[in-house]
Amino acid sequence: MSLGLGQPAALLALLLLPPVAWLGLRARRLPPGRRRLATGLRLAILGLVVLGLARPRLLRPSGDRVAVLLLDASGSVPADERARALAFAGDLAEASREDRRMALLVFGAEARLDRRARAGPLDPPRTTVDADATDIAAALRLGAGLLPAGSSGRLVLASDGQANRGDLERETALLAARGIPVDLLPLAAGVSGAEAWLARLDAPAEARLGQGITLDLEIRATTAGPARLQLLADGEVIAQRQLALRPGSLRLRIQDRPERAGPRRYLARLEPERDGRAENNVAAALTLVAGPPRLALLAGDPEAARALRAALRANRLEVDLLTPSELPTSPLALSAWDAFLLVDLPARALPPASQAALQRAVRDLGRGLLMVGGRASFGAGGWRGTPIEATLPVEMLVEADERRPDIALAFLIDRSSSMGEPISGASGAPSKLDLAKEAVLQAGALLRPADRLGLLAFDIAAQPAWPLQPAGDPSGFEAAVLGIQAQGGTSLTAGLGPARMALAEASSTRRHAILLTDGWTEAGGMEAARREAVRLAAAGITLSVVGVGEASAPELAELAALGGGRYLEARDPAELPRIFVEETQLALGSFTVEQRFQPLPGAPSAILAGLDAASLPVLEGYDASHARPAAQVALRSPLEDPLLAQWQYGLGRSVAWTSTLDPTWADAWLSWPDFSRFATQLVGWILPPPETGGLAIGVALDGRTARVTVTLTGEALAGGTAADEAPADQELAGQTSAGNEPAGQTVADQEPTGQASAGQAPATGPVERVGLRLLGPDGKPLDRDLARVAADRFEAAITLPEAGAWLLRASGRDAAGRLLAARTAGLVLPLAPEYAGPAEPPTDPRLFALAEATGGRQLDPNDAAAAFDPVPGARGAVELWPWLLTLAVLLLPFDVAARRLGLGAAIDERRSAWTRRARRPGTAPPGATGPRSERVRSRGSAPSEPAAEADDEALLEGLRAARDRARRG
């Protein structure tokens, strides 16, 4: 046992004791006895505090032993070796007790705690980690943190040692400095025997359409044997080879000639006859194939886009007419197109996954988006609240609510037994009627109090659940909706007849009925329903029909046509709420304005370059919307609604043309001589600019870390013309784009470029900063600012979270934030490091160097208890500073009493009295007993010698007077 100090430097504060003693003894305001007592107490308190701050402790051999087992769960450890390590972990837990505790930590690409240090049997590990890499350094760092202070702690590493992440050497040095030994349970890496793998697949980063692409492959093998090689491009096999492998390396070169522009993704697959590990038999590469601008056009009705498509093709733009199901859901796949055109397309036609991918393609890859209006577009098409609305420069709402006429709206809900069946067939699943109720509630919430709202449920008879009345009681309407129960058969006439009579009596400007049914009806009922639909139309009442489920009758579409409304089919009943809201919005008329008007000019725009914005052809209608504050409105309606709005969205651009480009509302525009020019410039503004010179991108991969280097050349280094303010009158198809503004800056934030006469863009300085956006396989962007390491070079190290193909977009900007140069490149993060090479037993020798450097041992798998052996030099500590500080606190009241209370005064008075009596003859010596000494000890007792008492009083009076003179002087 020995004494140690945690903070020995604190003992320097003991040098304060002599000055404190000198100052205390020289203080004259206290009598000598009190001074000495108070000074002694203060010195004792100060000394105890200083000793406490030095943190003294008693050191003795530690009786608390802890073993932290670090279990390698990476992909390079075979299953049988991992089972052997788990068996050792169970034996180690069985050998634990109160003073021998065991903790378990599982690691792969990261380290996670599975069991805290405790005694008792081991539960099966439940912790999962990423097995694609091995980070032994992270496991050692976390394991060392689990060892309690003052314990005899060891780390037990069960691993193959194939570390491919983290700084193992640094962690080894830190553990050795702390005296923490690392014991080993070596595990064999992989399997022995034959092994063949794809070492690399190289492809050029960029190529031009029509140019051949050379791919270089390297295959390695440990033994001879046959193998089959397949090379795929964008999922299609472009080459196959039968190979005779030999030990060593085999290099192949394969040519490819792509037929379309865009990213070209290559995947090579090796199928050897004899192999140890299948994970390293694939390799990938990516090439960006440049070509003319390519557009994806999606239309609700292809005829509505015929004129636009013809104008773009006449200007040498490649237009692909796609159905919504053909649009990919990956932003990387969407990068094959430069811009996307949505023409009178309802939101329900485009799946949510495609909408989200399209938003990311515009924001993160710099693609363009154009939405063209119509009766099924913008708000009328149900785009409110979608990712597409967030991408556009307009919001699908109308502030001027008083603009639309009042309406009488009746919901007719089929409540037959077939509507009560669960939609999935599973117990507890919602029924079609449940979803219909939710749809009615959401749609009814759109009405104003001045509108009239009715609800009629029917089977073979009608049930007026909510008579037609002003829509001012939402809680009552909700109770009526929820009270509908499924029962009986179906008679469409039973619902249509009462609805016609109720709506015919309403004085509202617009009267509309929405029928929801699954189409099953009684024999002959459809013919009677047709007659009712004709009567509704004759009474000025429109009828729309929503058919729910795959069994909805085909005749329902004819029924809606006879009623002058729309037929909407909900094959998935979960779509009912959205369809009902969309149809109600259209019926309310709040999203469409159908009247003849002359477009009014707004802010200058490159889209209207060379056109007279004040004398454009008339339009017959448009979709009402609200321009975002940052949007640039180039054309507007007489009601101040945006007609042509544009803005920058992330790295891309989007435009909203709220009228049509077909005869519905824009018949005069189709015969306008400048229609082709307008259509081309409308689309050209959203196209990303061509790759500009001045930037060269280099990428070096180190595991999952990509070191990106951007080198400046030409104008990017010397300064030139801003790419995002290029002249607006360049007529080459696709070159009218003004480029990309800085992130967060919109077109409205720039100085207007004017019309075609705007002239040359202003000169700029050199590139001062470079930003990088990466888009990976999961579609999530990574943004980084590169650090300047030289006058012409910027660099950044980026850890990529996922293997696969990545697109990189570098943007060089001047000091004012204007875009000078842009460049796109691709990279492929290969398979995880665990599978990048062959399976090579035995254990990595770095593991044994780790144990030797830290004083560890190689453990016997059959002797798990050895992991609890005491660590030489490990000692526990008993802290003494709490006792010292407690004693200092206890002495503090005595210090106060000696200075402020009568404790010191009583001692002084008693001592003075004894001294005087010792000097007078006949008095008792100090310590004598008797009446006089009793009088001194007890101030309140009666005096036995009056004369002596008077003398004492006179003496005390004189002392008090001398004290008062000393204080005044």
N, C-alpha and C positions, 0 to 999 in steps of 0.2 A: 504494500500500500504506500502511496506517495501523494504529495500535495502538488497540485498544478494550478496555473492561473490561465483563465481564458483571455483576459485583457491585461497583460502585465504592464502595458504603457500607462494604465490608469494610476499606478503607484507613484508616478511623478507628482501627482497632486498632494502627496504627503509633505512636499516641500512647503506647502502653505501652513503647516502646523506651527513652526517657530514664529512667523509674523503674527499669526492669530494669537498665540500665547503672549507675545510682547505687547500687542495692542490691548489685549484684555487686562493685563496686570497694570498697565499705565492708566487705565480709566479711573478718574478721580470722583466720579459721581456716586461710587459705591464705597462703603467702608472696606478695609483690607480683607477681612474674612469673607465677605460676600464676593469680592472680586476674585479671590482665589477659587472659591467654590464654583462660581459661574464660569470662569475660564476653564477650569478642569472639565466641567460638563460639556462645554462647547468643543473642547479639543477631543473628548471621547466620541462625541457624535460625529464630528468631521472625520476622524480616523476610521470609524466604523463604515461611514458612507464610502470613503475612498477604497477601503478594502473590499466592500461589496461590489463596487464598480470594476474592480480587478477580476471579479468572478472566480474566486478561489474554489477549488473542487478537490475532493479526495478521489484519487485514481486507484482502481483495483481491478483485477481480472474480471472480464464480463462473463456473467452466467447466462446471458440471453443469446441464443444462437438462432440465426435466420438463414435459410437457403432460398434463393429466388431462382426458379427453373425457367430458363428462356427456351421456349420450344419453337423450332423452325417449322413453319407451315407453308413454306414457299413451294412453287411447282417443281423445283429441282429435287426435292426429297421424295423418294418413292414411298408408296403407301405402307410397305412392310417395314421400312425404316422408321416411319412416323409411328407405327404401332409399337415398335420396340421402345421408342422414346416415351410413349404414353404409359407403357408398362413400368418403365423406370420411374415416371412421375407418380404412379400409384404406390410403388414401393417406398418412395421418398415420403409421401404423405402418411403411410402406415408407420414409418419410423419417427414421426413427429410427436411431440408432447408439449406440455405447457412452456418449457424453457427451450424447446426446439421446434420452431415454427417454419412452415413452408408456404411460399407464394408461387403462383404460376403466371407466366406472361407468354402470350402467343404472338409471333411476328412473321411478317412476310414483307410486303412493300411498306408496311407500317407496323408499329408495335402496339398491342393492346393488353390491358390487364384482365385476366380471367379469374384469378383467386387472390385475395389479399392474404398477407402473412398470418397464418393461424395453424392450429393443430387439428388433427382429425383426418378422416378418410377423404379421398379426392373424388369429387363429382366429375362426370364426363365433361370435358371442356365444351363450352357453348359459344365461345368467341370465334368469329370468322374474320379473316383478313384478306387483303388482296394478295393472291399468290403469284402475281406476275413479276415480282421482283423480290430481292432479299436485302433488307437493310439491317445488318447486324449492329451497326453503330447506334441506330435508334433504340434497338432492344437493350443494349448495354446501358445507354443513358437513362432509359426509363427504369430498368432494373436496379441501378445504383440508387436512384431516388426512392426506391421502396425499402431500402435497408434502414432500420431505425438507428438513430444516433446512440452510440455507446454499446451497440450490439456486436457480436462476433458474426459478421455477415459475409456470405459467399454468393457469387453468381455462378450458376451451373448452366452452361451453354450446350444445348442439344441441337446440333446443326451440321450441315455438310460444308459450311464455310464458304459457299459460293456467293459471296457478297458482291452485289453489283449496284448498290446505292449507298450513299452516306460515306463519311470519312472515318473508316475503321481505325487507321493509324492514330488519329487525334484522340478518339475515345480510349484507345489502349493506353496512351500516355497519361490521360487524365485519371484512369483507374489505378495505374501504377503509382501515381503521385499521391493518391488518396489511400493507398494500401488496401484496396479491395481486390482479392484474388478472383480469377475466373477459372473455374474447373470445367473440364470438357467431358461431354458424352458424344464422341465423334459418330456422325451418321454418314453413310455412303451416299454419294451424289449420283442420282440417276441409275441407269442400268448398264451393265457391260455388254459387249457383243457388237453386232453390226449396227452402224448408224449412218444415215444419209440425210443431208439437209440442204436447203436453199440458202446459200450464204448472202446473195444480193441479187437485186433486180434493178438495173439502172435505166432511166429514160430521161430524155432532155426535158428541162423545165418548160420550154416553150417551143411551139412549132406553128407553121402557117398551113392553112387548109390547102391540100394538094401536095404538100411536102411530105416525103417519106420520113418515118420515125424509126430510129434504130434503137433496139432494146438489147442490153447486155445482161446476161445471166451467168451466175457462178454457182456451181453445184459441187458440194464436197461430200466425200464418203470415206469411211474407215475400212470398208471391205468391198470386194468386187461383187457385182450382181446386177441384174436387169432393173430398169425403172421406167416409168412413163411420166412424161412432162406435158402439161397443158398450160397454154397461155391464153388468158381471157382479156378482152377489152370491152369495158362497159357491160360485163355480164355475158358476152358472146365469145365463143371459142374462135380464136384466129390462127392458132398453130398448135400442133401436137407432134411429139417426138417420142420414139422408142429409143432408150439409151442403154448402153452397156457401161455401168459405172465401174471404176477402178479406184483403189485407195489413192487419195489425193484430191486434186481440184480439176473440174471440167468446166470450160467456158464456152458459152453459146452466144450467137448473135442472130436476132430475129428482126425482120423488117415489118413495119405496119404502115398503111396509108389510110388515115381516117377520111371519111366522107362528109363529116359535119364538124362545124366549129363548136368549141366549148371544152370543158375539162374532159380529158380522156383518161380513164382509170384502168390500170392494168393489174392483173392478178395472175401470178404463176403458181401452179400446184405440182408438187412432185409426189409420185406414188411408187416408192421403191418396194421391191419384193421382200427385202430384209431390212428391218428398221427398228430402232429402239424407242424413238420419241416422235409422235406424229405432229406435235405442235410446231416444230420448226421446218415443216415441209411446205410452207406457203411464203410468198413475198409479194409486195405491192409497190406500185409506182404511179405517178401522176404527171400528165403533160397537158399544158394549156394550149389548145389549138385555136389560133386566131383566124377570124374570117369576117365576112361582111355582117352588119347588124342583123340580128335574128329576133323576131318578135313572136310571142305566144298570144293568140287571140282566143278569148272565150266569150261566147255570146249565148244569151237565152234562146234567141232565134237567129240562125245564121244569116237569114235575109236582112236582119237589122244591121249587120256588119258588112254587107256586100259592097256598098259604096266605099266605105273606109278601107277595106281590104284591097279593092281595085286601085285606089289612089296610092296606097303605099307600095304596092307591087310595081306600079308604073314608075316609081322613083327608086327602083332597084333595092327595095327592102324585102327581106325574106320573111314571110308571114306564115306561121303554122296555125291552122285552125284546129283547136283542141276541144275535146269535151272535158268537163270538170273532172271526170274520173281519170283522165289521162295526165293530169297535172301532177308531178311528183310531190311528195311530202317532205323531201329533203332540200334544204337550201343549197347544198352542194350540187344536187341534180338540177335545181332551178337555174344555176349559174350558166347553163347551156343557152339560155335566152338572155337578151340584153334588156328587154322590157316586156311588160304584160299589159294586155288591153282587155278590160272587162266591159262588154257592151250589153247593156240592158239585161244584166245577169242577176237573178235573185240570190240572196245569201244562202238559202237552203240548198242551192245547187252545188255549192263549193264546200266540201267537208271542212270542219274546223282545223284539222291537221294541215290541210293545204293552205288555209288562210294564214295560219301562224307561220308556216314556212315561207309564204309569199311576203309577209311582213319582214321577216329576217333577211330575205334576199334583197329587199330594197334598202333596209336600214344598214345592214352589215356588209353587203357585197356591192352596193352602189348601183343596183338595178333600178329600172324605172317602172312606174305604175300609172295607167290612165283608166279612169272610170268614166264611161259614157252613159248618159241618163236614159230614161224611158219609164214606162209604167211599172216595170219590175226592177228598177234600179234605185240606188241611194236609199232613202228612208222607206219608200214604198216597197223596196225589195227586201226589207228586213235587215239592212246592214248596220243598224244602230247597235253600238256596243261591241262590235266585232274587231278583230285585229286589223281588218282592211279599213274600217272607219278611222282607226288611230293613225293609219298610214297616210290618209288623204288630207288635203288642206281644208276640208269642210267637215262640219258636224251634222249628223242627220237629225236635226231638230229645227223647229220653227218657232221663233219667239213671238211673231205676230199671230197669236191664236185666234184673234177676232176675225182674221182673214177668211177662215173657212166657214161654210154655212152650218146651220144646226142640222142634226140628224136624228132620225128615229131608227134604232137598231134593235132587231130581234134575233136572239139566239135560239135555234131549234135543235134540241139535243135528243138523239136516239137513246132511250133508256131500256131497250129490250134486253132479254136475257143474254143474248150473244155479246152485248157490250159489257157485261159483267164478268166475262172470263178473264183470268190473269193473262197478261200479254206474253209472259215467258213460260207459262204452264207450271211454274213453281208455286208452292204454297206461300202465301204472304206477299207475292208480287202484285204490283198495282194492276188494275184492270183498265181497259180502254175507257170505261166511264170515269174512273178516277182521274185519268189524264185529261179527259174532256172537261171535267170540272175545273181543273187547274187552268186549262186553256181559257175557259170562259171568264174566270176571275181575273186573269192577267189582261185579257182583252177589254173587259168591262172597266178596268181601272183607267183606261185611256180616255174615257168620255168626260166631257165637262158637265157641271150640274145642269146647264140649260138643255143638254141633249136628253133624249128619251130612250130608255132602256127597258127591254122586255126579255123574259126567259120562259120558254115553253118546252117541257119534256113530254115525250110521247112514246107509246108502244103501239097498241092497237087503238088507243084512245089518247086524247090530249090531256095534259095536266099543266095548267098555267101556273108555273112555279113563281113567277114574278110578273104581274100584269104590266103592260107598257106604261111607264111613268117617268118623270124626271129622274136623272141619274144622280140623286143627291143623298142617297142612303147606302153607302158602301157596306156597312155592317149588316144591314137587313138583307141586301142582295147576296152577300156571302153566305148567310144562314140559309137562304132559299136554295142556293146552288148546292151546298153540302147536304141538304136534305133529300136530294134526288137518289132513288134506289133503283137498281136494275130489276126488271121483271117483264114478263109477257112477251108477245111477239112484236112484229114491226109493221106499221102502216104509215108510209110517208105522207099519204093524204091527210091522216089524222093530225099531222103537225103543220102541213102547209096551209090547210084551210083556215084554222083559227088565226094563224100568223097573218094571212092576207087580210082578214077582216079587221084585226087590231091595227095594222099599219095603215090600212086605207082610211081610218078615221083620224090619223095623226096629221097635224098641220105643218110638220117639219119640212124644210126645204128638200132634204134628201131622206129617202126611206129605203132601208136595206135589210135583208134577212140573210143569215148565215146558217146553213143546215149542216149538221154533223151526223153522219151515219156510217155503219159498216156495210151498207148496201143490201143487206138481207131484208126482203119485204114479202108480203103475201102475194099469192098468185093474182095477176092482173093489177097489182098495186102500182106498178111503174107507169102503166098507161094513164091511170088516174092522176098520178103525180105530175106527168107531163102536162095534162090539162090544167092543173093548178099553177104550174110554172108559167103557162101562157097567160092565165088570168092575172098573176102577179105583175107580169110585164105590162099588160094592158092597163093596170091601175097605177103605173109609174113606180112600181116597187122592184128593185133589183134583187136577184137571188144568187148567192154563191154557195157552192157545195164543197164540203171537205169530206173525202172518202177515207176512212181509217181502216188499216189492215189490208192484207193481200187479197182478201175475199171481197173487197168493195166492188160493187157491180159496175161494169163498163158503161151502163146507161146513165150513171150519175153525171158524166161529162156532158151528155146531151141535155140533161135536166138543167145544168147550170147555163148552157148556151141559150136554152129557151127562156130562162129567167133573166138574161142580159148580164150575168155576172161571170165569175171565174170558177173553174174546177181545180181543186188542189188535192193531190193524192198523198196521204201520209202512210206509206207502207210500214214505216217504223212509228208506232203510236207515241213514242217519246218525243216526236217532232211536233205533236199537236199544239202545245203552248206557243211555240215559235210561229207556226203557220197561222194560228188564230190571231195572234198579235199583228202579223204582217197583213192579213186580210182586213182586219179592223182598221189599221192605219190607212190602208188604201181606200176603204169605204168612207172614212172620215174626210178624205180629200186634203189632209193637212200637208201631204208631201208632194202633191202635184198641183201645178198651176197651169191650166189650159186656157190660154187667151193669146191673141195675136199681139206681138209687141216688137219694137225695134231695140236690139241690144245697145246698151250705153257703154261708152269707153270708160275704163278705170285707169289703173296704174300701167305705165309702159311695160311691154313684155316682148321678149324675143319671139314668142309664138306668133305675134301679129306683125312681125317685121315685113315691111313692104306692102302691107295692107292698110286700107283706110278704115280705122276702127270706128269712125263716126258714120259710115255709110255701109254697114254690113247688111246682108239680107235679113228679112224678118223671120221670126220664129213663131210657132204656134203653141208652144208650151215648154215647161221645164220642171225639174224636180226641185222643190224648195229645200234649202239647207241654210246653214249659218257658217260664215267664213271664220276660220280660226284667227286669233289676233295676229299671229306671225305670218299668215298667208298673204300672198300678193294677188289681188283680184283685178284681172285685166279687163273683164267684161262683166256687166251686171244687168239685172232686169230693172224695169221702172219701179218695182217694189223694193229695190235695193238688195235683192237676193243675189248671191254670186252665180254667175253663168259660166265664167272661165276663171278658175282659181288654180294657183300653183305654189309650190313651196319645196324647200329642201327638207328631206327626212333622213337623218343620219348621213350615210354616205351616198344615198340615192335621192331621187326626185319623184314627185307624184303630181298629177294634174287631175282636176275634176272638171269635166264638161257636162253640165247638168241638163242640157237639152239632148236631143237625139241627133244621130247622123244618118237618119233614114227618113222616109216620107211622113212618119208619124207627126213630128213637130218641126222638121227641118227640110221640107220639100223644096223651098226656095233656095236652100244652100246647095242642094245636089245639082241644080242647074247653074249655079254661080261659076263663072269662069275661073275664079281663084280657089275653088274648093280643093283641088288636088294640092295646091301649095299650102293651104291652111292645114289640111290633114297631115301632110308631111312634117310641117313645122310643129304641129301639135304633138306628134309622136317624137320628133327629133329632139325636142327640149328635154324629154325624160331619158333619152339614151345616155348611157355613161360615155364619157369622152374616150377617144382612142388612147391607148397607152402612150404616155408622153415620155420623151427622152429625158435624160438627166439623172435617172436613178438606176442603179444596178443592185440586185438583191442576191446575197449569198447566204446559204444556210448550211451549218455544220451541226450534226446530231451527236450528242453524247448521252446515251441512254435515252431518257425521256426529255432531256433538256435540248432545246434548239437554240443555238447561238446564231442570231440573225444579224447580218452586216449589210448596211445600205451605203453604197459609195456614190458620191455626187460627181457628175460630169457635166460639161457643157454649160447651158444656161442655168441649171440648178446650182452650179458653183459660182457663176459670174453674175447671175441676175438676168431677167428677161421679161416676158409677158405673162401675166397671170392667166393660168389655164381656166379659171372659173369666171373670167370676164372677157372671153374671146369675142371678136366681132359677131354680131347677131345675124348677119346676112349671108353666112356661108351656106350655100344651097346643096352641097353634096349630101346625099341621103345619109342621115345619122350624124352629120357633122354640125348640125345647128345647135347641138347641146352646148350649153355654156359651162359644163363641167360640174365639179363638186365644190361646194363651199365648205368652210371649216365646220367641224361637228358642232351642232348647237346653233349655227348661224343659218338663217333662212334667207330666201331670196329677198324678202321684204327688208332685211337688214342691210342690204347692199345699196350702193349708189345705183340709180337706174341706168341701164345701158342704152336706153332709147330705142329707136327704131333702126331701120337698116342703115341709116346715115350716121349711126353712132360713132363710126370710125374705129381707129386702132385702140386697143385696150391699153391702160396705163402701164408704164414700165414698173418693174418691181426690183427689190434687192435679191440677194442670193438666198438660198434655202437656209433658214436658221433653226428649224426643228423638223423632225421626222416622226410621224406617228405610224403605228402599225396596228392593223386589225386582222385577227386570225379567226377563221371559222372552221370548226372541226366537224367530225362525223355526227355529233349530237346536235349540231345547229347552234350551239351557244357561242357567242363571240367572246374573244379575249382581246382587250385593248391594252397597248403598251406604248409608252413614249420611249424612243431610243435615246441613249446618252451619246453625246458627241465625244469621240475619242481622238479625233484629228480634224483638221480643217475640212477634209472631204469625206469623212467616214463617221457613221453612227452605228452603235451596237446595242444589243440587248440579249440577255439570256432568259429564255422563257421555258418553263416546265409545262409540257403538254400533258393534260390529264388522261388522254385516251389515244390508243393506237389507231391508225387509219390515215385517210387522206385529209390534208388541211390546205385551205386557201389562205394566202397572205396578201393583204393590200397595204402597200406603203404609200404614204402621202407626205410630200415635202412642201413646207409652207415657209413664207418669208416672215419677217418680224411682225408684219401687220396681220398675219393669219391667213393670207391669201394663198390659194393652192398654186404651186409652181409646177409640180411634177407628180405623177402617180405611176405606180407599177404594181402589177399583180403577179404573183408566183404561187407555186404549189410545192408542197412537201408531203412526204409519207413517213409517218412514224411507224417503224416496223413492229413486228411482234414483240411481246414483252421480253426483257433481257433474260428471263429464266429459260426461254426457249430459243434464244438466238444462236445457240451453238450445239454441239453434240453433248450427249450425256457422258460425262467423264468421271468415273470413279478413280481413286477413292476420295476421301475427304480433302478439301482444299488445305494445303500446308500453312496458309495464313492463320488458320485456327490454332495450330500448335505454337506458332510464334506469339499469338495473343496470350495463351496460357503461360508461356515462359516469361513474358515481359511483366505479367501481373503477379507472378508467384503462385499460379494455379497448378492443378494436376489433371491427369487423365484418369477419370473415375472408372471403376469396375462396374459394369451394368448390373452385376449380382450383389453389389455392396452399396446400396443407395444411402445407407446411414452414414457413410464416410463424408457425405456432403455437409454433415453437421459438425465435423471436426472443428475444434477451436482455431481461430485465425491467430497466428503468432503476433503478439504485441497488441491485440485488441483488448482494450480495457474499458470498463464502465466508469462512470463518474457520478459522485454524489455532490451536488451543488451546495456550497456553504453560504453563498451570498444572500439567500432569503433570510437566514438566521441573523446575519450581521445587520442587514437593513431593518429587520424587525426590532432588534435591540436598540438601534439608533432611534427609531420611532418611539420606543418606550422611554428612552432617556430625555426626549424632547420636553415633556411636561415638567420634569425636575429643573431643566434649564430655565424655563419660563418662571417657575416658582422662585428660584434663587434670585432672579433679576426683578421681578415685578411684585411678588408677594412678601409676607413677613418671615419667610424661612431664614433668610440671611440676616435680617435685622435681629431676630431673637438670638441667633448664635452670637452676633457681635455684642449685644447687651449683656449676655450672660458671661462672656469672656471678660468684658471690662469690669464687671462687678467683682469677679473673682480676683482680678489683678489688684484692685484697690484694697480689698480686705487683706490680701497677702502682705501689703506694704504697711498697714496700721498695726500697732502692737495690740495684742489681746484678741485679735480677730482669728477666726478659724481658718486654717489653711484650706486651699482648694481641695475639695473632696470631702471636707468635714461635714458632718450632719448636724442638724439642730434647727432651731426656729429660724435663724437668719438664712441659712441655705434653703430652707423650705420656702421662705418669702421670695427669694430670687427665682426659685423654680416655679412658683405659683403666683402670678401677678395679682390675682384676686384675693389672696389670703390676708388676714389682719396682721399688722406689724407688731412685733414684740419689743422693738426698741425704737421709740419715737425719735430720739435724737439722731440716731444713725440714719433713720429714714430721711430726716430733714437734710442731713449732709448729702445723702445720695441724690435727693431731688435737686439740691443746689448745683451739684456737679453736673447732673444731666442737663439742667437749664443752661449752664455755661457752655456745654458742648453743642447744644442746639444753636445758641447764638453764634458761636464760631462757625458752625456750618453755614448759617444764613449769610454771614459776612463773606465767607469764601465764595458762595454762589453769586453774590452781588458784585464782588470784585473781579 
